[in-house]
Amino acid sequence: MANKNESLRVWKFAFCAALLLACPKFASAQIVVLKNPGANVVGVVKAGKSPSAVVTNPVTNKIYVANRDSRDVTILDGETNVATTVKIGWDPRAMAVNSVTNKIYVACGRKDVWIIDGATGTSTKVATGKSGNAVAVNPVTNKIYVANGENKSVTVIDGRTNEITTVAVGPEPMAVAVNSVTNKIYVASQNYYKNGSVTAIDGDTNKASALPAGAAIDAVAVNPATNKIYFSNGLGTIIVMDGATNSTTTLTANMYFHPPAYARGQDAIAVNPETNKIYLTSRFGGGVTVLDGATNRSFPLAIGVTSNAVAVNPVTNKIYAIHYGYYNAKDDYDSGVLTVIDGASNGTSTTTFAPKVEPAAVAVNTVTDRVYVANHNTNDVTVMDGIPRDALMERPVIGAPNYIAVNPVTNHFYVAIRGGAQVAAVDAATNKFISLPTGYGPQEPAVNSVTNRIYIPNAAGNSVTVVDGAANTAATIPVGKDPTSAAVNTVTNKIYVANFGEPNVTVIDGASNTASSIEISSPANFVAVNSVTNKIYFSTPKTNSVRAIDGATGKTTNIGVGELPYAIAVDSVTNKIYVVNRGSDSVTVIDGATNKTTKVKTAAKPSAIIANPATNKIYVASVAGGVTVIDGATNKTTQIADDLNRASIAVNMATNKIYVPNQISGLTVIDGATNETTAVETGPSPWTVAVNPVTNIIYVADQNGITVIDGATNKIIKAPAGAVTNSAARQ
């Protein structure tokens, strides 16, 4: 094996050479039309047909774009933005650069890899296995590794002679990564209909060691600084391998998910070895999952649907994530988005592309700090200046807000910042706020307006943060594993916490902050309270049931409901409990007096629910089908706002208005008397909504901050001081 110090020396030499040789003299080009006029866009350069992969050579300042449908590669001069084309084989789909030899390797869909000489622009074909899904380079040994999706193998190419060696791996290898320091190669095998596998290859001997993964793995990345390898299946499973021992640890990550109908592209992982942070995207997910390599704790940042590409600039500590965009049978388009994440603060800034652009891949030149986005549908490449290191921090930032809760008595609202492990306590009268620490992965706050206490479950911290609203201080209470939801009984001053990681629930005494637990048959994910009857209801998706607990005695009762029960709403006036069943597209209505149930059909993928006791109407928001209105007296339904991506809902009982964020198009306001709807502009990717019924003010957490809306006029009136307010205008 290559000496470790020598490997590091060569790697450092290549990086220093890039810093010395690349000269960032910028030329302008045709300007691409984007929704965000403030984006740092230099221009757009025409590429071939259906560009789907992009890589950079920081030493030569050249950018290479694989065009799948025109069977060629576009070579872009990073100094002049002038493009040339090299013809290659059928279906080029993956690329890698050896900056030391100035060779570019292009894996194609049939049985070959094309090698482009960066100095001359000429190309050479090398026969490999079928369906080259991925390619990676070891610049120290000058070896190239190609994952052959249909041959259960990896082809090893000697960069000096172009001779090949074949190494058997698991079925359907989808991704490959190299640790140049240890000369080890790591392969992610999908084997979609069975359990996938991960394979470690010794670069000296080509000996392969395969390990079962228990999931269909299709992304891999290496941190050479820690010798850790990260595998993902895009559905919340992360496998961390110790490169020294090949031992693995399986993690369940916090991710936002969307229906498979929106899944496009592939999952991706990028590592910042300087900060030991790992960034994961999922074609099934709506954001970037950030994993702390030191603690293995993770939290999600919501940035849109089907995020499927990510790149890191370790020099500036900026992360660039692509949200591909999608369209459905109704020809409704979701514009693609490039999100820039500040690695230090997890603050975000977005560039929203025009409809039908479909950004598919992203790469960054770490020397020039230029970012390149391959646009699949418009056959071009967007060139952008990377945002300067302190650009996001020049504006006061509280992080990426995810959940909001309001105390109407004090006129304060509370914003959980999942990316920052903190909660912002905002005085709505003055817009001044204070940030208080929470545990990792804070969820939706629960407010006790009587005691002025706020309870925030920390899913990754196995705790609940208690905020004293008067003193603006925070305390932490240990609870069960993976707490995801909390609810308050204001009459008894008890707080109930659903622990999704183990079969129990936590009960917190609000007077003393002491916690106790009640065992149940299966882990719970949501909780709701009927303060009138002192009954607490937990949804338990693994058993397709709801566990009802008597708050006075602690006695539990199991109630069967639909498939994958999720959110719960209670109408304390009628003593009815409404349970969303995500797996059977329905709501189960429980009679609180008898525990008898009735099933009501809803739109597809219901995800959020709220009751208006004043009108006896129940509103169900669906990810894939708008809003279903249930008449509580008859259980008859009405379908309104028949569109996609509804994942949160709130009601103002005083005005009989219902507020539903749409993660694509802003906020929908429903008139409860007529069911007529009004669209209200917000920032990008609105996630959750909360209402102050006293002031008639509505608060929407979007990707960049908080949108504050006057409920009387539906006009945006102000944003809280310190929140990010540079939301892209919607067109």
C-alpha positions in Angstrom: 0.0 0.0 0.0 1.2 3.5 -0.7 2.8 5.2 2.3 0.2 7.3 4.2 2.5 10.3 4.5 3.4 10.1 0.8 -0.3 9.9 -0.1 -1.1 13.0 1.9 1.9 14.8 0.4 0.7 14.1 -3.1 -2.9 15.1 -2.3 -1.6 18.4 -0.7 0.6 19.0 -3.8 -2.4 18.6 -6.1 -4.5 21.0 -4.1 -1.7 23.6 -3.8 -1.1 23.3 -7.6 -4.7 24.1 -8.1 -4.5 27.2 -5.9 -1.4 28.5 -7.8 -2.4 27.7 -11.4 -6.0 28.6 -11.6 -6.4 32.3 -12.2 -9.9 33.6 -11.5 -10.3 36.2 -14.3 -14.0 36.3 -15.0 -15.8 37.0 -18.3 -19.5 37.7 -18.7 -21.9 35.5 -20.7 -25.5 35.4 -21.6 -27.6 36.0 -18.5 -30.0 33.3 -17.5 -33.5 34.4 -16.3 -34.0 33.4 -12.7 -36.8 34.1 -10.3 -34.3 35.5 -7.7 -32.8 38.7 -9.2 -30.3 38.9 -6.4 -28.6 35.6 -7.3 -24.9 35.6 -8.1 -25.4 34.4 -11.7 -22.6 35.0 -14.2 -24.4 33.5 -17.2 -25.6 30.4 -19.0 -23.6 28.4 -21.4 -25.2 26.1 -24.0 -24.4 22.4 -23.6 -25.5 19.2 -25.4 -28.8 17.4 -25.0 -29.9 16.4 -21.5 -26.9 17.3 -19.4 -26.9 15.3 -16.3 -23.5 15.3 -14.7 -20.8 18.0 -14.2 -17.3 17.9 -12.7 -14.5 20.5 -12.5 -10.7 20.4 -12.7 -9.6 23.2 -10.4 -6.0 23.0 -11.7 -6.9 23.8 -15.3 -10.1 25.7 -14.5 -12.0 23.5 -16.9 -15.6 22.2 -16.4 -16.9 19.0 -18.0 -20.6 18.3 -18.6 -21.9 14.9 -19.6 -24.8 15.1 -22.1 -26.7 11.8 -22.0 -28.9 12.2 -25.1 -26.4 13.8 -27.5 -23.6 11.3 -26.6 -21.0 14.0 -26.0 -19.2 16.0 -23.3 -19.2 19.8 -23.2 -15.9 21.3 -22.1 -16.3 24.8 -20.6 -13.3 27.1 -20.1 -13.8 28.5 -16.6 -12.0 31.7 -17.5 -13.8 32.7 -20.7 -17.0 30.6 -20.5 -16.3 29.4 -24.0 -17.5 25.8 -24.6 -16.3 23.1 -26.9 -17.7 19.6 -27.5 -16.1 16.1 -27.5 -18.1 13.2 -29.0 -18.1 10.0 -27.0 -20.2 6.9 -26.5 -23.9 6.1 -25.8 -25.5 7.5 -22.6 -22.6 9.2 -20.7 -23.9 9.3 -17.1 -21.0 9.7 -14.7 -17.6 11.5 -14.6 -14.4 11.8 -12.6 -11.3 14.0 -13.0 -7.7 13.2 -12.2 -6.2 16.6 -11.7 -2.7 15.3 -11.5 -2.7 13.6 -15.0 -5.3 16.0 -16.5 -7.5 13.1 -17.6 -11.3 12.9 -17.4 -13.1 9.6 -17.2 -16.7 9.3 -18.5 -18.7 6.2 -17.6 -21.3 5.3 -20.3 -24.5 3.2 -20.1 -23.3 0.4 -22.3 -19.9 -1.3 -21.9 -17.3 1.4 -22.0 -15.5 4.3 -20.4 -14.2 7.2 -22.5 -11.0 8.9 -21.4 -10.6 12.6 -22.4 -7.2 14.1 -22.5 -7.6 17.5 -20.8 -4.7 19.0 -22.6 -5.6 18.0 -26.2 -9.4 17.3 -26.0 -9.0 13.9 -27.6 -10.8 10.9 -26.4 -10.1 7.2 -26.0 -12.5 4.3 -25.4 -11.8 1.5 -22.8 -14.2 -1.5 -22.6 -15.7 -2.1 -19.2 -18.7 -3.8 -17.7 -22.3 -3.0 -18.7 -24.1 0.1 -17.4 -21.4 2.3 -15.9 -23.3 3.9 -13.1 -20.4 5.7 -11.3 -16.7 6.4 -11.6 -14.0 7.5 -9.1 -10.3 8.2 -9.3 -7.3 7.7 -7.0 -4.9 10.4 -8.1 -2.1 8.9 -5.9 -2.1 5.5 -7.6 -3.5 6.7 -10.9 -6.2 4.0 -10.8 -9.8 4.5 -11.9 -12.8 2.6 -10.6 -16.0 2.1 -12.5 -19.2 0.6 -11.0 -20.9 -1.6 -13.5 -24.6 -1.7 -12.6 -25.6 -4.8 -14.6 -22.4 -6.9 -14.1 -22.1 -7.1 -10.3 -18.6 -5.7 -10.7 -16.1 -2.8 -10.6 -13.7 -2.3 -13.4 -10.3 -1.1 -12.3 -8.4 0.9 -15.0 -4.7 1.5 -14.8 -4.3 5.2 -15.7 -0.9 4.7 -17.2 -1.7 1.8 -19.5 -5.5 1.7 -19.7 -5.3 -2.0 -18.8 -8.3 -3.2 -16.9 -9.0 -5.6 -14.0 -12.5 -6.8 -12.9 -13.5 -7.1 -9.2 -16.7 -8.8 -8.2 -19.0 -6.8 -5.8 -22.6 -7.0 -4.8 -25.6 -6.8 -7.3 -26.4 -3.4 -8.9 -23.4 -1.3 -7.8 -24.6 2.2 -8.0 -21.8 4.4 -6.4 -18.1 4.2 -5.8 -15.7 6.4 -3.7 -12.0 6.3 -3.0 -9.9 7.1 0.0 -6.6 8.1 -1.5 -4.8 8.2 1.9 -5.5 4.5 2.7 -5.9 3.3 -0.9 -9.2 1.7 -0.2 -12.2 1.8 -2.5 -15.9 1.6 -1.4 -18.8 0.5 -3.4 -22.5 0.9 -2.7 -24.7 -1.8 -4.2 -28.4 -1.3 -4.5 -29.9 -4.7 -5.2 -33.3 -2.9 -5.0 -35.7 -5.8 -4.4 -33.5 -7.4 -1.8 -31.0 -6.1 0.7 -28.1 -4.2 -0.7 -24.5 -4.4 0.3 -21.4 -2.3 0.8 -18.0 -3.5 -0.5 -14.5 -2.4 0.6 -11.7 -3.0 -2.0 -8.1 -3.0 -1.1 -6.4 -0.9 -3.8 -3.1 -2.8 -3.5 -4.5 -6.3 -4.0 -8.0 -5.7 -5.4 -9.3 -8.0 -2.7 -13.0 -7.2 -1.9 -14.8 -7.5 1.4 -18.6 -7.4 1.2 -20.9 -6.6 4.0 -24.7 -6.9 4.0 -26.4 -3.5 4.3 -30.0 -4.4 5.2 -31.1 -1.7 2.7 -30.8 -0.8 -1.0 -27.7 1.4 -0.8 -27.0 3.7 -3.7 -24.7 6.5 -2.4 -21.3 6.6 -0.8 -18.7 9.2 0.3 -15.4 9.2 2.2 -13.9 11.4 4.8 -10.2 10.9 4.4 -9.4 13.0 7.5 -11.3 10.6 9.8 -11.1 7.4 7.6 -14.9 7.1 7.9 -17.1 6.0 5.0 -20.8 7.0 4.6 -23.4 5.0 2.8 -27.1 5.9 2.3 -30.3 4.5 0.9 -32.1 7.9 0.8 -34.8 6.6 3.1 -33.2 7.5 6.4 -30.7 4.6 6.7 -27.0 5.8 7.0 -24.3 3.2 7.4 -21.0 4.5 8.8 -18.0 2.3 8.2 -14.7 2.6 10.1 -12.1 2.4 7.4 -9.5 0.9 9.8 -11.6 -2.1 10.8 -14.5 -2.3 8.2 -16.9 -2.4 11.1 -20.2 -0.6 10.5 -22.7 1.4 12.5 -26.3 1.9 11.2 -28.0 5.2 11.9 -31.6 6.3 11.3 -31.4 9.8 10.1 -34.0 12.5 10.4 -35.3 13.2 6.9 -38.2 14.9 5.2 -40.1 12.5 3.0 -42.5 12.8 0.1 -44.4 10.2 -1.9 -42.5 8.0 -4.3 -44.4 9.6 -7.2 -42.1 12.6 -6.8 -38.9 10.6 -6.7 -36.5 11.6 -9.4 -32.8 11.1 -9.8 -30.6 9.5 -7.3 -29.5 10.0 -3.7 -26.2 11.8 -3.0 -23.6 12.4 -0.2 -21.0 15.0 0.1 -18.4 15.4 2.9 -16.6 18.4 4.3 -13.4 17.0 5.8 -12.5 20.3 7.3 -15.6 20.4 9.5 -16.4 16.7 9.7 -19.9 17.3 8.5 -21.7 15.1 6.0 -24.5 16.3 3.7 -27.1 13.8 2.3 -29.9 14.3 -0.2 -32.7 11.9 -1.1 -34.8 11.6 -4.2 -37.6 10.7 -1.8 -36.9 13.6 0.6 -37.5 17.3 0.7 -34.2 18.5 2.0 -30.6 18.0 3.0 -29.8 15.9 6.1 -26.7 17.2 8.0 -24.8 14.5 9.8 -22.2 15.5 12.5 -19.3 13.0 11.9 -18.1 13.4 15.5 -21.4 12.5 17.2 -23.3 10.7 14.4 -26.2 13.0 15.2 -28.3 14.3 12.3 -30.9 16.9 11.5 -32.7 17.9 8.3 -32.9 21.2 6.5 -36.0 21.5 4.3 -35.3 22.9 0.8 -38.0 21.4 -1.4 -39.0 18.1 -3.0 -36.7 15.4 -4.4 -33.3 17.0 -3.6 -30.9 14.8 -5.6 -27.5 16.5 -5.8 -25.1 18.1 -3.4 -21.6 19.6 -3.6 -19.3 21.0 -0.9 -16.7 23.7 -1.0 -14.5 23.0 2.0 -12.5 26.2 1.5 -15.6 28.5 2.0 -17.6 26.0 4.0 -20.5 26.4 1.7 -22.8 23.5 0.5 -24.7 23.6 -2.7 -27.8 21.4 -3.0 -30.0 20.9 -6.1 -33.8 20.4 -5.9 -34.5 19.0 -9.3 -38.2 20.1 -9.6 -41.0 18.0 -11.0 -44.1 18.1 -13.1 -47.3 16.0 -12.9 -50.0 14.8 -15.2 -51.7 18.2 -15.0 -48.6 19.8 -16.4 -48.0 21.6 -13.0 -44.4 22.4 -12.7 -42.3 22.9 -9.6 -39.3 25.1 -10.4 -35.9 23.7 -9.6 -33.9 25.4 -6.8 -30.3 25.7 -5.9 -29.9 26.1 -2.1 -26.7 27.4 -0.6 -26.1 26.3 2.9 -23.7 28.1 5.2 -21.8 25.3 7.0 -21.1 27.4 10.0 -24.7 28.6 10.8 -26.9 26.3 8.6 -28.4 29.5 7.2 -29.6 29.1 3.7 -30.0 31.2 0.5 -31.8 30.1 -2.6 -31.9 30.6 -6.3 -35.1 29.5 -7.9 -34.9 28.6 -11.6 -37.5 29.3 -14.2 -40.1 26.5 -14.7 -39.0 23.4 -16.7 -35.3 24.1 -16.4 -34.8 21.0 -14.2 -31.3 21.5 -12.7 -29.9 18.0 -12.4 -26.3 18.3 -11.2 -24.0 20.7 -9.4 -20.2 21.1 -9.1 -18.0 23.7 -7.5 -14.5 24.9 -8.4 -12.9 25.3 -5.0 -10.2 27.6 -6.4 -12.3 30.1 -8.3 -15.4 29.6 -6.1 -17.5 29.2 -9.2 -20.6 27.0 -9.1 -21.8 25.1 -12.2 -25.4 23.7 -12.5 -26.3 21.3 -15.3 -29.8 22.0 -16.5 -31.3 18.8 -17.9 -34.4 20.2 -19.7 -33.0 23.4 -21.2 -29.7 21.8 -22.3 -27.4 24.4 -20.7 -25.2 25.1 -17.7 -25.8 27.9 -15.3 -22.6 29.6 -14.0 -22.7 31.3 -10.7 -20.3 33.0 -8.3 -20.1 31.1 -5.0 -21.6 33.3 -2.3 -18.7 34.9 -0.3 -17.8 33.4 3.0 -19.6 35.9 5.1 -22.4 36.8 2.8 -25.0 34.9 4.8 -23.7 36.1 8.1 -23.9 39.8 7.0 -27.6 39.5 7.6 -28.9 38.6 11.1 -29.8 34.9 10.9 -31.7 32.7 13.2 -31.3 29.6 11.1 -33.7 27.6 9.0 -37.1 27.6 10.8 -39.2 24.5 10.8 -41.9 24.7 13.4 -43.9 27.6 14.9 -46.1 27.8 18.0 -47.9 30.8 19.3 -48.8 32.0 22.8 -51.8 34.3 22.2 -51.9 35.4 25.8 -48.4 36.9 25.8 -48.3 37.6 22.0 -45.1 35.7 21.6 -44.3 33.0 19.1 -41.6 30.3 19.2 -39.7 29.1 16.2 -37.8 25.7 16.4 -34.6 25.9 14.4 -33.8 22.3 13.6 -30.5 23.0 11.9 -29.3 25.1 14.8 -30.5 23.2 17.8 -32.2 26.3 19.1 -35.6 28.0 19.5 -36.2 31.6 18.7 -38.6 33.3 21.2 -40.1 36.3 19.4 -42.0 39.2 20.9 -44.6 39.8 18.2 -45.3 43.3 19.3 -41.7 44.5 18.9 -40.3 41.7 16.6 -37.3 41.4 18.9 -36.2 37.8 19.7 -33.8 35.8 21.8 -32.3 32.5 20.7 -32.4 29.8 23.4 -30.5 26.4 23.1 -32.4 23.2 22.6 -31.3 19.6 22.0 -30.6 18.3 18.6 -33.6 18.0 16.2 -36.1 20.3 17.9 -39.7 19.5 16.8 -43.0 21.4 17.0 -43.3 23.3 20.3 -46.3 22.8 22.5 -47.5 25.9 24.5 -49.2 26.1 27.9 -50.7 29.5 27.7 -51.8 29.3 31.4 -48.3 28.8 32.8 -46.4 30.5 30.0 -44.3 27.5 29.4 -43.2 26.1 26.1 -42.2 22.5 25.5 -40.0 21.4 22.6 -39.2 17.7 21.9 -35.7 17.2 20.7 -35.9 14.1 18.4 -32.1 13.6 18.2 -31.4 14.6 21.7 -33.8 12.3 23.6 -35.0 15.3 25.6 -37.6 18.0 26.0 -36.6 21.7 26.3 -38.8 23.7 28.6 -38.8 27.4 28.0 -40.0 29.8 30.7 -41.8 32.4 28.6 -41.5 35.1 31.2 -37.8 34.8 32.0 -36.8 33.6 28.5 -34.7 30.8 30.0 -34.5 27.1 29.0 -34.2 23.9 30.9 -33.7 20.3 29.5 -35.6 17.3 30.7 -34.5 13.8 29.6 -37.3 11.7 28.1 -37.5 8.5 26.0 -35.8 7.8 22.7 -36.6 10.0 19.7 -39.3 12.2 21.0 -41.3 13.5 18.1 -44.4 15.2 19.4 -45.7 16.8 22.6 -49.1 18.0 23.8 -50.3 19.9 26.9 -53.2 19.4 29.2 -53.7 23.0 30.5 -56.2 21.9 33.2 -53.9 19.3 34.9 -50.6 21.0 33.8 -49.3 17.7 32.5 -47.3 17.4 29.3 -47.3 14.2 27.2 -44.5 13.2 24.9 -44.5 10.6 22.1 -41.2 8.7 22.0 -40.9 7.2 18.5 -37.7 5.3 19.4 -39.2 3.0 22.1 -42.6 1.7 23.3 -43.3 4.2 26.0 -44.6 7.8 26.4 -43.3 10.4 28.8 -45.4 12.4 31.2 -44.0 15.7 32.5 -45.4 17.4 35.6 -45.5 21.0 34.6 -45.2 22.2 38.2 -42.0 20.3 39.0 -40.5 19.4 35.6 -40.2 15.8 36.8 -40.8 13.1 34.2 -42.3 9.6 34.4 -43.1 7.1 31.7 -46.0 4.8 30.7 -45.3 1.6 28.8 -47.3 1.0 25.6 -47.2 -1.8 23.1 -45.5 0.1 20.3 -43.6 3.4 19.7 -45.8 6.4 19.2 -45.2 9.3 16.8 -48.0 11.8 17.5 -50.0 12.8 20.6 -53.2 14.9 21.2 -55.0 15.8 24.4 -58.7 16.2 25.4 -58.4 18.5 28.4 -62.1 18.2 29.1 -62.1 14.4 29.5 -58.4 14.2 30.6 -57.8 11.6 27.9 -54.5 11.5 25.9 -54.3 9.8 22.5 -51.1 8.5 20.9 -50.8 7.1 17.3 -48.7 3.9 17.0 -48.1 3.2 13.3 -46.4 -0.1 13.7 -49.6 -1.7 15.1 -52.1 0.5 13.2 -53.7 1.6 16.4 -54.1 4.5 18.8 -53.3 4.2 22.4 -55.7 6.1 24.7 -54.5 6.9 28.2 -56.6 8.0 31.1 -54.8 11.0 32.5 -56.2 10.4 36.0 -55.3 6.7 36.4 -52.7 6.0 33.7 -54.8 3.2 32.4 -54.3 2.5 28.6 -56.7 1.3 26.0 -55.8 0.1 22.5 -58.0 1.3 19.6 -57.6 -0.1 16.1 -57.5 2.5 13.3 -56.3 2.5 9.6 -52.8 1.9 8.2 -49.9 4.0 9.4 -51.7 6.3 11.8 -50.1 9.7 11.9 -51.4 13.1 13.1 -54.3 13.4 15.6 -56.8 16.2 16.2 -59.3 16.4 19.0 -62.7 18.1 19.1 -63.3 18.6 22.8 -66.8 19.9 22.2 -68.1 16.7 20.5 -65.5 14.4 22.2 -64.4 13.1 18.9 -60.9 12.2 18.0 -59.7 12.3 14.4 -56.7 10.2 13.3 -54.9 10.5 10.0 -54.1 7.2 8.3 -51.3 7.8 5.8 -51.2 4.2 4.6 -54.9 3.9 3.8 -55.7 7.5 2.7 -58.3 7.9 5.4 -59.2 9.4 8.7 -60.5 7.3 11.6 -63.1 9.0 13.8 -63.1 7.8 17.4 -66.0 8.4 19.7 -64.3 9.4 22.9 -67.1 8.1 25.0 -67.3 4.6 23.6 -64.0 4.2 21.6 -66.1 3.1 18.6 -64.6 4.0 15.3 -65.7 5.2 11.8 -63.5 5.4 8.7 -63.7 8.4 6.4 -61.9 8.5 3.0 -59.6 11.4 2.3 -57.3 12.5 -0.5 -54.0 10.7 -1.1 -51.3 10.8 1.5 -53.0 12.7 4.3 -50.4 14.2 6.7 -51.9 17.0 8.9 -55.3 17.5 10.5 -57.0 20.1 12.6 -60.5 20.5 14.0 -62.6 23.7 14.4 -64.9 23.0 17.4 -66.8 26.2 16.6 -68.1 24.9 13.3 -67.7 21.1 13.9 -65.5 20.9 10.7 -62.3 19.0 10.4 -59.6 19.9 7.9 -57.2 17.3 6.5 -54.1 18.4 4.5 -52.7 15.8 2.1 -49.2 15.7 0.5 -50.6 14.4 -2.8 -54.2 15.7 -2.9 -55.0 19.1 -1.4 -57.4 19.5 1.6 -60.3 17.3 2.6 -63.1 18.9 4.7 -65.0 16.6 7.0 -68.4 17.6 8.4 -68.2 16.4 12.0 -72.0 15.9 12.2 -72.3 13.7 9.2 -68.8 12.6 8.3 -69.4 13.7 4.7 -66.4 15.2 2.9 -65.7 18.0 0.5 -62.4 18.2 -1.5 -60.8 21.7 -1.9 -57.4 23.1 -2.8 -56.9 20.0 -5.0 -53.1 20.2 -5.4 -49.9 18.9 -4.0 -47.5 19.2 -1.0 -49.8 20.1 1.8 -48.1 19.1 5.0 -49.3 21.5 7.7 -52.5 23.2 8.6 -53.9 25.8 11.2 -57.3 27.3 11.9 -58.4 30.6 13.4 -61.7 29.8 15.1 -62.5 33.4 15.7 -62.5 34.2 11.9 -63.3 30.7 10.6 -60.3 30.8 8.3 -58.0 27.9 7.6 -54.4 28.2 6.6 -52.5 25.6 4.6 -48.9 26.0 3.4 -48.1 24.6 0.0 -44.4 23.8 -0.2 -44.4 24.8 -3.9 -46.8 27.8 -4.2 -47.1 29.6 -0.9 -50.0 29.8 1.6 -53.6 28.9 0.8 -56.3 30.6 2.9 -59.7 28.8 3.1 -62.9 30.6 4.0 -64.5 28.1 6.4 -68.0 29.4 5.5 -67.7 29.1 1.7 -64.7 26.9 1.2 -63.4 29.5 -1.2 -59.6 29.8 -1.4 -57.1 32.7 -1.6 -53.4 32.4 -2.4 -50.9 34.4 -0.4 -47.3 34.8 -1.3 -44.7 33.6 1.2 -41.0 32.8 1.1 -39.8 29.6 -0.7 -40.9 26.2 0.5 -43.3 27.2 3.3 -43.3 24.3 5.8 -45.5 25.1 8.8 -48.0 27.7 9.9 -49.4 29.0 13.2 -52.1 31.5 14.1 -52.6 34.0 16.8 -56.5 34.2 17.1 -56.3 37.3 19.4 -54.3 39.5 17.0 -55.4 37.7 13.8 -51.8 37.4 12.7 -50.5 34.3 10.8 -46.9 33.1 10.9 -45.5 30.9 8.2 -42.1 29.2 8.5 -40.5 29.0 5.0 -37.1 28.0 3.8 -35.5 31.4 4.4 -37.3 32.8 7.5 -40.7 33.8 8.8 -43.5 35.3 6.7 -45.9 37.4 8.8 -49.4 37.9 7.4 -52.3 40.1 8.5 -55.3 37.8 8.7 -57.8 40.6 7.9 -56.2 41.6 4.6 -54.0 38.6 3.7 -51.1 41.1 3.2 -47.6 40.4 4.3 -47.0 43.1 7.0 -43.6 42.5 8.4 -40.9 39.9 9.2 -39.4 39.4 12.7 -36.2 41.2 13.3 -33.3 38.8 12.8 -35.1 36.5 10.5 -33.8 36.0 6.9 -36.0 38.1 4.7 -34.4 37.6 1.2 -37.0 35.1 0.1 -37.2 34.8 -3.7 -40.2 36.4 -5.4 -42.7 34.0 -6.8 -43.8 34.4 -10.4 
